């Protein structure tokens, strides 16, 4: 999934966000050929304010999708030059103690999504690379604890989820924060849903993550 290495703001000063992109530094980059249809398909598959329900005051909205990307490990550079990106969209929503970010990317063909998944999710080099990159990227007030795959319902042809744990220290306390990354792909589309909250809120947050991921998967244009 191309959108999961780029870092984005999460809770407080935590910067974890989309952790597993196939995009890499150097010459071997995907081709960007955005089309009206591709952009429309991407916009359909990101979280909207109406998806979040009542009961919380949400801020945020549409953000510009970052089409640049780098892998945090020089030794792992999956091929990208045979992929063509035709659509991208992103939203970020925040309320007290919770952030939900979603990004959808549309490739030219389903075969390209299959290749991308194989190279950047299934490849054994990915998780060790990302653990090292994340541990090095955090400020001194934050400490990387772990990054691992977690159980998640199979919502589409491709589904996988990860959880990063980070200790965030302020002048008054240290809070363990979870960053859950759900990846969903079908047809020509890839979706990344990133949820950031205190680990203590996991029993409430996890069902909401699954509901949103299921909703986005259902909107993928085949």
Secondary structure, DSSP 8 states (H G I E B T S, - for coil): -GGGSS--B-STT-B------S--SSS---EE---HHHHHHHHHTS--GGGG-SSS--EEEEE--------S-TT-----TT-EEEEEEEEEEEETTEEEEEEEEEESSHHHHHHHHHHHTS-THHHHHHHHHHHHHS-TTEEEEEEEEE-----SSEEEEEEEEEEEE-SS-EEEEEEEEEEEEETTEEEEEEEEEEGGGHHHHHHHHHHHHHHHHHH---
